[in-house]
Amino acid sequence: MRARRLGRSALTGATWLIAVLFVFPLLWMVLTAFKHEADAYTDPPRVVFGPTLEQFAGILERGFLPYLANSAFVTVLSTLFVLVLGVPAAYALSLAPVPGTRNALGFFLSTKMLPIVAAIIPLYVISQNLHMLDNAWMLVVLYTAMNLPLAVWMLRSFFLEVPREMIEAGRVDGADLPTLLLRVILPVVAPGIAATALVCVIFSWTEFFYAVNLTAARAGTVPVFLVGFITSEDLYWAQLSAAALLASLPVMIVGWLAQNHLVRGLSMGAVK
């Protein structure tokens, strides 16, 4: 009994240690964001300092809000399009399969195996010919295509957990396909849809490669804005930390608001 308690205490301590190691970079970023630039360069690092908001004011003066608006626009629209396209596809591939379903699933998965760097030149040429360079709508299309295969696979796994008896009962009651999907199936898989949406939001919000190569001043997103602090002259740690904190807040807030649905969605099917 004593050995079991010691084992549990050791496991708890190791878990806390791992959690602190993972959270420490975020905590240090928050501390650095409230420092003066001179305090961010001290050796050894200074933990006790006079906090200031001048870094955040400087970030706003450098035009952070348009980049934030572009990221929000691209992320929200691409996530909505992914759900609008992914939910019917996941339903068809899980609850109404047809011959060739496995081939379709394999095709969806194969699209994630192509390195994005291999596609950037044709995408750049296409964007240029369509006069879509430095256009947020181009990023909406690309992020939708980027997240759709993963969303279909995730949603399909959630749809497979829907009891067949519920679907049959709805059909017996005369429900057509839209009614069956909206009133019977979607309420059951709503946590899974929320988890899928959050994953798409994170991937779209943090995507950098397409944004830095296909946008400039008008459609630049938050990751493109952050790169502007890395120059050949110097690296402004306090300003970069403040910008990174502002860039991370929307995703953290969304994740905090959706945490209950996220946990339920990611645990669907774990316990029979």
C-alpha positions, -999 to +999 in steps of 0.1 A: +000+000+000+028+024+009+047+016-023+015+022-043+011+057-027+048+065-034+043+054-070+012+077-074+031+106-058+060+101-081+037+099-111+019+131-100+052+149-095+065+138-129+033+150-145+036+184-129+072+186-140+063+178-176+034+203-175+057+231-161+083+223-188+057+226-216+041+258-201+073+275-192+080+290-227+045+305-227+050+320-192+084+334-202+068+350-233+042+366-212+068+380-188+090+393-216+060+410-232+057+433-202+094+442-200+113+471-214+135+462-243+166+466-222+153+442-195+147+415-220+184+412-228+198+410-192+221+381-184+211+364-161+175+369-170+156+394-148+125+380-132+117+411-110+111+442-132+089+471-137+061+461-160+052+483-189+026+483-217+048+502-241+055+471-262+018+465-268+013+502-278+042+499-302+027+467-317-006+485-324+013+515-338+031+492-363-003+482-378-011+450-361-049+453-363-051+449-401-031+417-399-053+405-371-084+412-392-070+393-422-062+363-400-097+364-385-113+367-419-094+339-435-097+316-405-134+320-399-144+316-435-121+287-443-133+268-412-170+274-422-163+262-457-145+231-443-175+222-421-200+229-449-181+206-473-168+181-447-200+173-428-219+159-459-187+141-471-182+125-437-218+114-436-216+099-470-183+081-462-195+067-429-233+062-427-240+059-464-210+042-480-209+032-516-184+012-537-152+031-538-155+046-504-121+033-493-105+047-525-120+081-517-106+079-481-072+070-495-074+099-519-082+124-491-053+111-471-029+111-500-034+149-505-017+155-471+014+137-482+025+163-507+049+188-492+035+223-495+068+236-508+064+214-539+031+231-547+040+267-541+053+275-576+022+263-595+000+280-568+019+312-572+015+311-610-022+303-607-027+332-582-008+356-605-028+346-636-061+350-616-049+383-602-053+368-567-019+376-553-020+394-520-057+386-518-073+371-486-097+350-507-069+330-521-058+321-486-094+311-478-094+287-508-060+273-499-068+268-462-101+252-470-083+227-493-056+222-467-079+214-438-107+196-456-090+161-458-081+161-421-116+173-412-133+146-433-113+119-416-120+133-381-157+139-388-160+104-403-147+088-371-174+108-351-202+099-375-193+062-371-202+065-334-238+075-342-261+045-333-277+031-364-310+027-344-313+064-342-310+068-379-335+040-386-360+055-361-357+088-379-363+072-412-393+053-399-408+086-386-405+100-422-375+123-418-358+132-451-320+134-454-317+171-444-340+167-414-321+135-404-288+152-407-298+184-389-320+171-361-309+136-354-272+132-364-256+166-358-267+170-322-250+137-314-217+146-332-217+183-322-188+178-298-168+162-326-177+190-350-165+215-324-132+196-320-127+195-357-135+232-361-110+241-334-082+220-351-090+238-384-089+272-366-055+264-351-040+252-384-054+282-404-044+308-378-008+296-375-002+288-412+028+307-424+042+293-457+013+301-480+008+335-463+043+347-466+047+336-502+013+347-516+005+378-496+022+412-490+008+444-475-030+440-481-036+404-471-008+396-447-018+375-417-005+375-381+024+351-387+036+373-415+035+403-392+056+385-366+084+378-390+088+416-394+105+417-360+134+395-371+158+418-390+194+417-399+201+446-375+187+432-343+160+410-327+135+429-305+126+403-279+101+423-259+082+436-289+083+401-305+069+386-273+042+412-270+032+405-307+033+368-301+011+371-271-015+392-289-014+367-318-019+338-295-048+353-274-076+347-299-068+310-303-064+305-266-097+322-259-115+301-285-099+269-271-109+279-236-145+286-246-147+253-265-127+231-241-158+211-229-168+203-265-132+196-274-127+171-246-160+154-254-153+154-291-117+139-288-130+113-264-159+101-285-157+064-290-130+059-264-153+041-240-179+017-253 
